[in-house]
Amino acid sequence: MVGTQAGASRASSQPLGSTQMNWFYDLAQPFVWHPARALVVALVWLLAALILPKLVRRPLFIAAGAWGVFALLEFEAWRERADIRVDLLVTWPALCLLTVGCVSVAIRRMVTRGHGEAA
């Protein structure tokens, strides 16, 4: 019974939303204050857009542009030595949603094109 009470008090000491969203913002840590890493991701998306068929280029160009803008924001934060990054509460989820959306559109276009050629 004592172990249950200790576990309950420890769990209640952190806000519910913070424990459920920590993993999401932990994904941003490799890029915070490291604009070159975000720029590498942008260049990878750009390279993929240039290599893949024309049909799937636009969504990948959009993802590359979004990562490029994020790299610029990280460079500015690094240059200004910004400690409190409230902007990440908006920019990181927006970047993740945009990236997932662009990749899913590109994959859907490739799959749809593949089925269209087979028929």
N, C-alpha and C positions, 0 to 999 in steps of 0.2 A: 504494500500500500504506500509506503514511503517513496518508492521509486516512481510510482504513478504521479504522486503529488509533485515531486521534483521535476518530472518531465512536463507536467502541465504548467507549472510556474515558469519554466524556461521557455516553453513555446509561447506563452502569453506575453512574455517580455518584449518580443519583436512584433511589429505590426504585421498583420496577415499579408498584405500586399507586398511588403518588402521581401518576405521569404519566398514568395511565389515568383517574383520577378527578378531576383538576384541573378539567376542563370542567364537571363536575357541580356542584362547589362554587363555581365561578365564577358560575354562575347565581344563587347566593344573594347575591352581592356588592351588587346594587342595594338589597337589603332590610336588610342588616346595618347596624345603628345608624340605620335610617330607618324607624321604626315607622309613620309616616304612609303610606309607600308600600305596606306590607303591608296597612294598613287600607283603602287605595283598592282593592286587589285583593279584599279581603273584601266591600267595598261593591258592586263590580262583580258578584261571584258572587251577592250578595243581590238585586241588581236583576234579574239574569238569572232567578233563581228566581221572582221576583214577576211577571215578564213572560211567561215560558214556560208551557206548559200544566201543569195540576196534576199530571199523571202524572210529570213530570221534576223536580218541585220539591224533593223530599226530598234527593236526592243533591247538588243545588246548595246547599241550605241547610247540609248537612254540610260542603261545601267552604268556604262562607262562614264558618262557625263555626271551622273549622280555621285559616283565614287570620286570623280575628279573634284567636284565641288566640296565633298566631304574632306578631301585631302587639303584643299585650300583653307577650309575652316579649321582643320587641325593645325595647319601651319601658322595661322593667325593666333590660335590659342597658345601654341608653343612659343611664338615670338613674343607675345604679351605675357607669358608665364602665368596663364590663367589657372588658378587653383580650383575655383568653384565652377563646375561646368554644368550649369543649369540647361544650357543649349542641348546637351546630350539627351535630355528627357524628351526632346522633340526630334532632333536630327537623327538619332540612332534608330528609333522605331520607324521613322519615315524612310530612311535608307534601306532598312531591312524589308519593309513592305514593298518598296519600289523594286528592289532587287529580286525578291521572290516573284513578284508579279511579272516582271520583264522576262525572267527565266521561264516561268510557266507559259507565257505567251509564245516565246521562242520554241519551246518544246512542243507545244500544241500545234504550232504552224509546221514544224518538221514532221510530226506524226501525221497530220492531215495531208500534207504533201505526199508523204510516203504511201498513204492509202489511195490517194488520187491517181498516182502513177501505176499502181498495181491493177487498178480496174480497167 
